[in-house]
Amino acid sequence: MQKSFIETQFPVSKLSKESFKERKAVQSQTLTGLGKWWGRKPLVLVRAAVLGALLPASGNPAKDREIFLKLMTMDDDGLWERKTKTIPADEIYQSLTCEDQKLYFDVTPATGKVKYKRGIAPEVKEAHQFAVFSRLTYDEKLELCERPENIKGPSERSWALINAHLSTNANSLPELVRELGERQFGHVPRVGDAFCGGGSVPFEATRIGCDAFASDLNPVAALLTWAALNIVGGGEEVAGQVAEAQQAVYDAVDKQVIEWGIEHNEEGWRADAFLYCTETDCPECGWSVPLLPTFMVGPTSRCHASLVPDENNRAFEIRIVNDASPKKLKEASASSTIKGSELICPHCQTRTPLSTIRGDRDGANALRLWERNDVIHRPDDIFRERLYCIRWVETYEDDEGRERTTRHFRGITNADNIREETVVQLLSEHLSRWQKAGYIPCDVIEPGSKTDEPIKTRGWTHWHHLFTPRQLLLHGLLMEKTATLDISYVGKIASLQGIGRCCDWDSRLCRWGVGAARESIAQTYYNMALNPMFNYAGKGLSLLKGSYFLDYSPVDISAGSCVSVGDCRTIQTERDIWITDPPYADAVNYHELTEFFLAWYGKQLVKLFPGWYADSKRALAVVGADEGFRRSMVDCYRNLAEHMPDNGMQVVMFTHQDAGVWADLALILWAAGLQVTAAWTIATETEAAGLKQGNYVQGTVLLVLRKRTSEEIAFLDDITHEIRPEVERQLQSMLDIEDKDDPNFSDSDYQLAAYAAALRVVTSYRQIEDLDVERELARPRQRGVTSPIQTIIENGVKIASNFLIPRALHDDEITRRDLWRNLTPEERFYLKGLEVESHGDYRQGVYQEFAKGFGLREYTNMLESGRANETRLRTASEFKGRELYTPGFGATLLRSILFAVYKAAEAEKTDDAMRWLKDEVPDYWQQKQAILAILRYISRLPIKHWKDDAHWAGILAGTVENDGV
């Protein structure tokens, strides 16, 4: 069977950068505007996976890579096609010769500002842009480029080269995909995703011409995927229907809200934001205290809250102060009545833990559990809700007749309280009928790891308790008008999606004031949990408009697609390629978190999709990491393997780097009848996901698999012997195609390749005689207990660690290997660590893997810092005399060399350093070449904190080289 491109190579570096660029678009990502989902995979990664699976690997890997990059518009020609931003004139000016500067530019003497002379032809300016752009790095070019999905595709010139290499006759990605699919499978390639989530895989697969099948146990995921394919992918015609339907619904709700008079004040201003806080009684003095983490309201608007004691009511009036001075704003920002988990009473200054106020005890507390008909607190509840500020929008005409708006923060008046009472009254009149019709929730919040928090910390027992009366009224109106107005089918689904977005961006769990100078409202699911807030905000209809109307760019998708709800274990659909992102050891409890949305539109969902259900199916959800989970995963992937041809392929995405997790996944996929053929890791997370704060998962692993057709049987000992040549062959093939000027693979990629090579051997056998699969699947995972497969994987890493010698150690490969062979494990660890640092990698996990690979139990004595993403080795001068002569690293040749470098740097001459080396290094003359190689290696380190030591290592190397008997 001919291998595909993704089984032999993958441009992981460029794809990581493209994925990062797509992630950085945040809410402007193509599918994000449809609604919340956790962990959507970048569309560029999906496109690469599909094309990589379809493209055949030829005998010319360099040409294969060139063509793949052209298809992805990630080559020089493609990047130029994607360039949409103009390089500033001053940068163009700086790049030109003095003669050309005078020829094309005028310079303003006073300011130094440069601009093109009048009459310079556009072609000349374009040539200048091209010349400068061509010299930029890939990262710098990306800053000026659109994402690949936002352009038509490769240029006409690129298509000629693509067709010549592939023997095709295509002028677009769908045409090429059809040709490759018919050649390989006899039809348009059929791609499936049985854990479709937010819809990235089926959407991108259909966009480039595949026939897609999408399924998920969770109906929220299925709805998002249907919307991706049929709303975003519906083109301009569907976009028009959606816009018309949503506008009709919004206008009807707006008309009703205006008639009720619940958003306008006596001056005709309209409210767009309502700020609430929780209030409770101080146990010490009995005063009612508003729980405010900060008194700041709006830093840009120079507005803050101020507490004024009300002795008669033993409470505080909350006044809103506008036009505050910088000093007062700073004081307000630092002021609070709650810090951490403690109430700070402004009356008696007593600090009281909230756990005491709640009456926490042995898993229970004194909070009253809200009942189904409750929409507001009761007067004697421990925690009560208080509206303390409204942001009003004044609309007026300026002197030229143009409409202008001004925002005003105001405290709460009697008239505001009357309007709030009206809202509660209106809601009470509609509550029962709306809940029966499914316009607002009535479901109980089922306890769970992510759903317990609202119950335990607020006493909220039903989903509608997570919303204020005003929010329930507005959202309920939107639901009612969606269901009753005569709008198109796709319009109703789009409106439902919009209401789901409203719920995410407008609940009691939405924070007010996000960021240093922001005056905005955060979404409910800003992370992967339901977090009740002490101060929160709700939106008026005019502000809710931004959440309700779907914001997306329509795409014309002509390829076929099908979306269904159901269990992966029961799928009966045949696919040529399965691309899945399973909930493997996942921290996201999708089934619990999505019940928040199902509570709102579940009843409407089954009316719009009669064959679907509106249940999260908690009992069937594939979650966890125990025996039941492993068996469920085997059943899922065995079923998918049975529903693909022998020349089919699977790509499994997951985000874990622990060898134990790899071992479990390998066992699952092996038991499912699949064989690993390759593995690649793509960096898909942005800084916002926490990469700067901890050693978090930083990439997505793509595990490439084929159906296992071999009937061979082996013993563990046989497999162990096969691992070394397979790992070395894999690593050498990667080294052979590596571009020294534009590196594609990182140290982590090579380690990952070693994992994959080991798994490729293990999973190639139908049976391993001394490995009981059923026993391994059922075996509880215990800390410190290593499974046989995990041992094999870790052995692969050891082989890789000893095979991947730092190239800068010596120019001659034979000499380099001889040097490496004579080094101790500690020395190899240290020198390899320096290579990693020179690449800018300071992740703790890299050093942990090296320690495993070199068989070291202790290595922290070599580290200057072990902090997350700041892990690095000590320099020679930081070591000073520490660890000298101690067992292990302290007794090595390298440690002596580092001390000599320290002495040279400290004295600023090499005399004492040379004396040290000759006196303390046994067999100095026999070791001279090794000393020289290590000193030169250190002297070339491009690391800032090594600058001084590297300088003296170079001088010392010259002294050693010239040293004679």
N, C-alpha and C positions, 0 to 999 in steps of 0.2 A: 504494500500500500504506500503510495507516494505521500511524503510528509507535507504538511502545510507550513506556511511561513511562520506562524505563531509557535510551531513545535520546534523550530530551529533557531529563531532569533526574534527580538522584539525591541523597538527603540524606546526603552523604558525612560531614559533621561528626558527626551523631548516630550514624550507622552505625559510624564509627570508634570512638566512645566505647562503643557496645554491643559491638563486637568486642573492644575492649580489656578490657571487664568480663568477657567470656566467657573470654578468654585468661588473665586473672588467677585464674580458678578452678583453674588448673593441673590437678592430678590429679582434680579434681571435675568436669571437663568431661564431657559426656555420653558420648563415645566413647573417651576416654583410657583408661578402665578395661579396655578390651578388649586393649590391647597397644600396643607402641611403633610409632609412625610419625612421620616427619619432615614438618613443615609442613602438618598438617591445617588446612584452612581453617575459620574460625569458622562454626558452623551459622547464626548470625544473618545472616551475609553471604550464605550460600547461599539462605536464605529470601528475602532482599531481592532477589537476582538473579532467582530464579524468578518471584516476584510482579511484579517490575519488568518482566520480559519478557512476562508475560501481560496486565498492565493496559494498556488503550489510553490513548494521550495524547489528551485532549480539547482544545477551544479555550480551556480555563480552567486554565492551569498551576498557579495557586495552589490551586484546588480539588483538582486531581489530587494535589498534594503532601499536602494535608490528608488525603485518603482513604488514600493510601499509608501515611502515618504511623499512621493508625488501624488499618490492617490489621496493621502491625508492632507495635502497642501501644506506639508511641513518641511518641504525642501526650499531652496532659495527662490525658485520660481513661484512656488505656492505662497510663500511669505510675502513676496512682492505683490502678488494678486490680492492678498488679504490686507495690505497696508491701506489704512484709511486716514491716518493722522499725518500731518505735515511736519517734517523736521524744521525747527525754527531757523530763520534766516541767519542768525548769528552763528549757529552751528555749521551751516553751509559755508558761511564766510570763513570761519576758522579752518575749514578743510581745504581751502583753495590756496594756490600759490599767490604770491604778492602780485604778480602780473594779472592773474585772473580776478583777484579781489578788486583791483582798480578797474578792470574791464567791465565787471558785472554789477558792482555795488557802489552805492553812495554811503558815506559815513558822516553823521552829524557830529562835528567836533566837540560841541559842548557836552553832549550826553554819551557819545560813543555808539549811538544807535545805528544799526546798519539796515539797509533796505535795498532791494533790487532797483537798478536804474529803470527808468521808463523805457518801454519798448523791447525789453528782453523777452524773447520768444518763450512760450510755454514749454516747448520741447527742450530748451536749454535748462529751464528750471527743473523739469522732470529728470533730465540727465544728472543734474547735481543731486537731486533727491536720491536717485538710484545709486550713485557713487558712494554717498555717505551711508545709506542704508545697508549696502553690501558689506561695509566694514564693521557693522555693529555685531555684537554677540547675539546669540539666539534669544536670550532674556531681554536684551534691549530692543530687538526687533518686535518681540511680542507686545511690548508696550505700545507700539504703533499700529498693531494689527487687530483685525476682527477675529472672532473665533472661527474655526473651519466651517462650522455649520451655517454661518451667516453669509457665505459666498456660494456661487453656483457650483464650484468644483474646480478641478484642474484646468489649466489653460489648454488651448488647442494644440500648442506645441508639446505640452506634457502628454496629451492623449496620444499623439503620434508615437512617442517613445514607449508609453505604457502598452499600446496595442502591439508594437513591434516585439516587445519582450514576452508578452503573454499570448501572442498569436490570436488576438481578439479584434473585434471591429466595433468598439464602443466609443460613445462621445459623452457619456454621463455615467455616474455611479450606478443607477438602476439598470442601465443597459449592460454594464460590465458584470454586475452581480447576477443578472439573468444568464449571461453567457457562461460564467464560471459555474453557476449552479447546474445548468443543463449539462455541462461537460462532466461534472462530478457526480450528480445525483439523477440526471435525466429530467429535471424540472427546475423551476424557480426555487432557489433554496428556501427551506422552511425552517424558521427559527422559533424556538419556544422558550418561555420563562415560566416556571411553575411557582416561583415566589416573586411575582411581578412588582410588588410594592408600589413605588411611585410611578412606574411605567417606563423607566429609561430604556430598558432593553427592547421591548416590543416597539416602542416609538421610533428609536433610531434604526432598528432593523428594517421596519417598513419604509422609513424615509429613504433608505438607500436601496430599496427595491426588493427586500425579502418578503415572503409571506409569513406573518407572525401569529403565534398563538400565545395568549397570556392568561395565566390563572393564578389565583391566590385564595387561600382559605378565608382571608379577611375581606369582607365586602367593601370596606373603605378603600383598600388598595385597588380592588377591581374597578371601583368607580373612578378613581384617579387615573387609572390606566385607560379606561374607556374614554375619559375626557381628553387625555393626551392624544389618543389616536383619532378621535372623531371631532373634537372641538379645536384643539391646536392644529391637528392634522387635517381639518376639514376645509382649509383654504378660505378665501375671501367670502365666498357665498355663505358658508356656515357662520363665519365671523359676523356677517351682517345680521343673520337671524339671532345670534346670541346678543348682540348689542341692542337690537330692537326689543327683544324679550325682556332683558334686564332693565332697559329704560322704562318700559311699560310698568313693570313691577315697582320700580323705584318711584316713579311719578305717582302711582296710586297710593303708595305708602306715604309719600311726602304730603299729598293732598290731605290724607286722613290726620296726620300728625299736626298739620297747620290748623285743621278744623278743631282738633282737641285743644289746641293752645298750650301744649306742654313743653314747647321749646323756645317760646318767645317771651321776652319780658315787656314791661310797660313802655320801654323806649323803642320797641320794635327790633331790638337786637336778638340774634338767634344763638342759642347755646350749642357749642360743638364739643365740649369736654366737661365731664363732671368728676370732681376729685372727692374720693371717699377715704375715710380712715376708720379703723376699728377703735372702739372705746371700751374701757373696763374700769372697775373700781379698785382703787389702791387698798390693799388689805390693812395697811397701817393707819391711814387717816380717813378712809371712806370716800375720798373725793373721786369723782368720775374723771378719768384721764384719757385724752385722745392719744392713741399710740402712733406717734410720728417718728420714723427713723431719721427724718430731717425736717427742718422748718422751711427749707427752700421750696419754692413753688415754680418759679421760672427765672433762671439766671439771665437769660437773654432779655426777658421783659423786666428785669430788676424788680422781681416780686417775691415776697416771702410771707409766711404765716407768723402770727404772734399770738401767744396765749395770754388772755386777760382773765384773772380769777373772778369767779362769780360766787361770792360768799353765800348768798341766799340759797343757791341751788347746789352748793358744794361741787361746782363744776368749772369748766373753763370755756370762755367765749373764744372762738378762733377768728381773729381779725386778719384780713388780707391787706398787706402793706405794699403799695405800688411806688415806683420811682425811688427805690431804696438806694442808699449810698453803698459804694463797694465795701465799706467796713461793715455795715449792717448785713449785707448779703453774705459776707464771709462768716459772720457770727451765726446767721440763720442756717447756713450750710452745715456748721459744726454742731448746732443745737439739736437735741432729740429727746424724746421721752422713752425711747426704747433702744438699747444697745445690746447686740448679741441676742441673748435670750432672757434679758432682764428688763423689767419695767423700772424707769427712773421717775419717781413721782415729783413733779415740779412744785407741789405744795409742801410736802414734808421731806423731800429729798431722799426718801427711802428707796433702796434698790430691792426689788422682789423678783425672783425667778418666775418666768411664765409657767413653768411646770407646777409651781406652788399655786398660782392663780387658777390654773386648770384643775388642780387637785389630782395630778397624775399619781397613779398607784398600780403596780403590777399589771400593766397592760390596759388599764382603764383610767377614767378620770371623771370629774364632776360635771363635764359639759352636758347640757341638754341635747339630746338627739332631735334634730328637726324632723317634723312630720311632713307627710306628702303635701298638705295644703299650705304649708308655711312658705312665704316668699320674702318675709322680713323677720328680723329678730323679735323676741318678746322683751318687754321692759325689764324682766328679772333675769335675762340671760347673762352669762359671764362676759361674753363678747357681744358688743352691739355695733351696728353700722351707723356712721354719721357722714352726711354730705357736708363738706366744709368749704368748698370753693367751686365756682363755675367759671369756665372761660366763655365769654360772650364774643360774638362776631358782629361788629357794626358795619353795615353796608351803606355807602353814600356815594354821591357824585362829586367829583372835584370841579374846579372852576372851568375846566374844558369839557365837562359833561361825561367824563370817563368814570366807570364804576370802580370804586376803591373799597377796601375793607381794612378794618382795624380790630385787633383783638384786645379784650379787656379781661383781666382776672378780677373777680369780685367775690366778696364774702356772701354768706347766705342770709337772705332777707325773709320776712314773713311771707311775702308773695312767692318766693322760691319754695318754701315749705308747703304752701298751699298747692303749688304745681306738683310737688312730690306726692302729696296725698291724693291728688287727682290721678296720677299715674298708678298708684296702688289700687285705687278704686276701679279704674278701667281694667286693670289686669285681673282683679277679682271677678269682674263681670265676664271676662273671656276665658279664664283659666280652665274651668272644667271642660268646656266645649273644645277649646284648642288642644288640650291634652288628649281628649278622646279622638280627635281628628288627626293627631300626630303632628301638630304645628309647633308645639313646644314639648319638652321632655316630661315624662312622668316616671321613668325607670329608676329603680333603686341602684345606688352605686354598689356594685359587688366588691367585697373586700379583696385586696390583692397587694402585691408589693409596691405598686405605683398608685393604687387608688385608695389606700388606707389613710393617707395624709389629710385629705379634707374631712374625713370622718373623725379622726383622732384629734385634730387641732382646731376644728370649728364646729363639729357636730352635724355637718352637712351629710345627709343620708341619701338624697336623690340628686340626679344630675342637674335639675333646674335650680337647686340651691346654690350652684356655682355662678349664678347670674343675678344681678339686681333686678327689681321690678321693671325699671325702665328698659333694661336690656332685653328682658323677656317680652316686653310689650313690642319693642321694635322688631326683634327677630321673629316673634310670632306673626306680626303683620306681614313681614316679608314672606314667611312660609305660606300664610293664607292666600296672599295675592298670587304667589307662584302656582299654587294648586288650583285656584279658581279662575284666574284670567285666561282668556283664549290666546295662548302663545304657543309657539312651535314646540315639538317634542324635545329637540336639542336645546331650545331655550329654557325649558323647564329644568333640564339636567344642569345646564350652566348656572341657572339661578340657585339651584340646590348647592352647587359647588361654592357659589358666592356666599351663601348663608353659612356654609361650613367655615369659610374664611372669616366671616363676621364673628362667629363663635370663638374662633382662635384669637382674634384681635380685640374682642370686646366681652370680657367676663370679669368676675370678681378676682380672677387670678392675674390680671394684667397690671403690671407696674406702671406708675407715672414717673416720667423724668428719667430717660435712659441716656447715659453718656454725660460728659462734663457740662455741656451747654445745651442739652436737648430739652425740649418741652414737648414730649411725645409719649405715646403709650406703647408699651411692649406687648408682644403676643403672649398668649397663655403658655404655649409650648416653646418658650425660648430655649428650653432644654428638654430632657427626656423624662419629665416628671410633672405632677400636678402640685404646684406650690402655692398655698394660700398666702396672701400678702396682708400686711397690716395697713398699708396705704395703697390704694389702687385707683384706677380711673375707668370711666365708661365714656362711650362716644355718643354724641348726638347724631342724628341721621345724616347731616351734611358731612361730618367727619367719617362716618361709617361707609359713606359712598366709596371711599378709596379701597375699602376691604371688600365690599360687595361686588363691584364691577371687576370681572376677570381681566387681568392685564397680561396680554400675551401677543406674540407675533404669529399670525396664522401661517401654516405651511400646507402646501398641496401634497397630500400623500395618496398615491393611486394604488399602491400595493394592498393586497388583501390582509385582513386581520380578524381575529376572533378573541373575545374576552369572556372569561367565565369565572364563577366562584366555585371552589371545591378543594378537596384534599389532594395533595400531590400524589398520594399513594393510590388514588383511584383514577388518575388521568388515563384516557384511552386514545389520546391524539398522537399520531406519529410525527416526529420532527427529525430533520437531518442534523440540526445543531441545537443543543440545549445550552443556554447561558443563564446561570442562576446565581443568586446571592442569598444563600440559605441563612436562616437565623441561627448560625452555628456559634454556640457559647456567647450569644448576643446579650448585651446589656440592655437592649431595648425590648420592653414587653409590649409588643405591638397590639396584642389582643386586648390588653387592659387600657392602653392609652387611646385606642381608637373607639372605645365605647363612649367616650366623650362626644364624638361626632355622630355615632350611630344613634345615640339617644335623641338627637335632633332630627335626623332625616331618615331613620330606619323605616318608618311606615310609608314614607313617600318613595323610598328606594324600591321596595317590592312592587309598588304600583307601576313604576317606570320600567322595571326589569322583572317581569313576572316569574322568571325561572330562578331568580336569586333569593337569598335569605338575608335577614337583617340582624344576624347574630355574630358575635365575635368568635364563636366556637372555641371558647377557652379550653374545653376538655380535649379538643383535637389538636390544639396548637403545638407545633414542634418547637419546644423551648427547653432550656436548661443545658445540662452537660452530664446527666446521669445515665444509668443503663437504659431506662425507657427512652430517653432522647436519642441515644446512639442507635437503638433498634429502629426507632421511627425514621431516622435519617437513612439507615440501610434500606428500609422499605421504600422510601421516597426515591432514592437514586437507583435502586434495582428496577423500579417501575419505569423510570426515565430511560434507563439503559435498554430495557425491553422494547421501548417505543422509539428506537432509532435504528437506522441500518448499520450493517457491519462497518461501513466506511464513514459513519457519522462521527460526531465529536461532541464533547461537553467541555464547557469552560465554567469552572466553579470559582466564584469570587469569595474571599473571606479576609478578615483583618486581624489575624493573630500570628505572632512570631515565636511563641513558646514551643519547644520541641515536643512537649507532652500533648499539646493541642494538635500539632501536626501528626503525631503518632495516632491519635484517636481518629482524626479525619482520614488518614491513610487507611486505617483499619475499616472504617465505614465504607469508603469508596472501593476498597479491595473486595470486601464482602458483598458489595453491590454488583460486582462483575466488571469493574472498570480498571483501566490501567493508566497510571500517570505517564505523560510523555514530556511535559515541560512545566515550568513554573516561573512567573515573572511578578515583580512587585512594582506598583505604580503609586507614587505619592499623590494622594487625593485629598488630604486634609489641609485646611488653611490655619493661620495663626489663631483665629477666633475659636477653633476647636480645642485649643489648649496646648498646642505644640511647644509654646514658649514656657509653659508652666510645669510640665511634667514629662515623664517618659511614657507618653501615650502612643498608641498605635498610629503610625504616621503614613501608612500606605495600605493599598488593597492588593492582596495576592491573587493572581490569576493562575489557577491550577488547570492545566490542559489535560484532558483525558480522552481515551478511546475505549471502545468496547473490548474487553479482553477476549481474545479468540484462542489463546494458547491452552493446551491441555496438559502442559508440563507440571511436574511435581518436583519439589526441591526440599532440602533440609536447611535449617538456619545457618549451619556452618558453610554450606555451599554458597548461600547468598552473601554471607559476610565476605568471602573471597572475591565475589563478583563486584562488590561495591567499589573497591579502589580503582580499577581500570575504567569503570563507568563514570565515576566522579571526575577523574583526571581527563577523560575524553570530553566530558561536558565543559569543564573549565577551559581546556585548551581551545575548543571551538569558539568560545566566547572571546578569549584573548586574541585569537587569530583575526576576528572581525572588528576588534576594538579600534576606534579612531583616537590616536594619541592627542590630536589637536582639539577634538570635540568628543570627550569621553561619554560613553553611553551607560556603562555599568559602574555601579558603586561597590564598595566592599560588601554591603548587605546583599546585593544582587548575586555576587559570587557565592556567598553563604547559602542563599536561597537556592541557587542552582545545585549546590551539593545536596540539599534536602531533596530536591526534585530527582536528582540522579539516583539517590538511594531508594526513593520511593518507586522510581521506574523499574528498578530491579525487583523489589519486593512484590509489586502489583502485577508483574508479568507472569507470575505463576498461578495456576489454578488452585494449587494447594501447597501449603508448607507443612510437611509431616509433623514436626515437633512444635507446631503452633496451633492451639485449639481456638478457632475463631469465636465460637459461642462463649467459651470461657473468658476470652479477652473482652468481648463486648459486655459481659455481665460483671466483670471484675471491678469492684469499687476503686476509684483513683485515690491513692494515698500519697501524701507528701513524702518524698525521699524514696519511694518505690518506683523503679524504672521498668517499663514493659519491654519485652524483646524488640518490638518494632522501634520504640523510642531509642533503645541502645544502638540499633542499626543506623538510625537517622543521625544520632550524635557522632557515631563513628564516621559518617560521611562528612560531617563538619570538621572533624579532626584531620581527615585526609585533605580537605580543601585548605585548611589552615597551613599545613605543611607544604602544600603544592604552590600556593600563591605567595611567592617570595617577592618582597618589594624590589621593583626593577631598578630603583635608584641605588641599590646596594652595590652593584657593580655592572659595568657595561657588558661584560662577557657572561653569557648564560651559564656555561660550565663552571666558571669561577664562582659565580653567584650561588649556584647550587651547592658547591663544595663548602663555601663559607656558611651557608644556612644549615647544612648537615652537621657542622661542628658546633653550632650554637645550642645553648641549653633552652628548654621551653620558656624560661623566664626572659631570656634575651630575645627570643623570637617574638614573644608577647609585646615586649617594649618597643622593638623596632617596627613591628606591624602597627602598633598603636600610633607611633609617630607618623606613619604613612596615612593613617585614617585622619589624624588631626590636620595634616597638610591638605586634605581634601575638604576641610571645614566641617567634619562630622564629629560632634561631641556628645553623641547619644550614649547613655549608660549601657543600653542593650548590646551595642557593638562590642564593648569590652567584655561583657558577660559571655558573649558567643566565642570570642577569642580565648577566654579563659577555659571554656569547655573544650575548644578545639585543641589547645595546647596542654590540656590536662592539668591546669593549675587550680588548686583549691583556694589559694590566697594570692591576691594581687593588689589589694587596696594600699599596701605599703609603697607601691609605685605611683599612686595617684596624688596629684596636688588638689584636685577637686572631684568629688563624686556626686555633685548636685545634678539634678535632672537637666539634660541637654547642655550641661557645662562640664561634663566629665572630661578630664584630660590628665596626662602624665606630668610628673615633676620634671622640670628642666634640670640641667646639670647644676646650676647655681642654686636652685631651690632644694636639691638634695643635700648640697654641701657634703658633710661627712657622714650623714645618716645612712644606716644600713650596711656600711662597709664591714666586710669580714663576717657578716651574719649568714647563716645557712640560706641557701636559695639564691636570690638575686644578688645579695651582698657579696657573694663569693665568686661572682662571674667576671669575665674579662670586660664585658660591657660596663659593669659598675665601676671598675677601675678606670676605664677610659672617661666616663662621665666625671669622675672625681678629678682627673687630670685637666679636663676642660674647665671645670670650676676653678681650679688653682690658676690656670692661665688667665682666665677672665678676671679673677680677683686681683692678681698681681700685674695684669696687663703686660705680661711677658711669659715666655714658655720655659724658662730655665727650670723652675721648681716642678713644673708639670712633667718635663722630660725625665728629671731625676726620679720622680715618683714612678713613672711607667717602667723605667729600667730596674729600679730597686724592688718594686712590688709585684710586677707581672712575671710569673714564672715563664721561662723560655721566651723572653722578650723578642729575641731575634727570630725564632721560629714563628712567633705570633705577629711579626711586624706587618705583613700584608693584610692580615685580618684587622689589626688596629687602624691601619691606613684606610681601609675600605669603610670602616665604621665612622671614622672621623670625617671622611669626605661625605658620607651619607648625611651626617648631622649638619655639616657645613652648608648643605644645599636645601635645608628645610625652609620652605616659604611660610614660616609661622611667626607671627608678630612677637609673641612672648619668648621665642627662641632666638631673636635677632642677635643679641649680644653674644650668647653662647655659641651660636652657629658661626659667627665671625671668628671667634677664637679657636673653634674647632678647625676651621680652614687654615688658620695660621699654624696651629699645632700639627696639622696634617703635613704641611710643607716642611716643618722641622723634622718630623719623623721620616719623611721620604728622603731627606738629605742626610739623615743620620748614618754615619759609617762606623765600621768597627774600630 
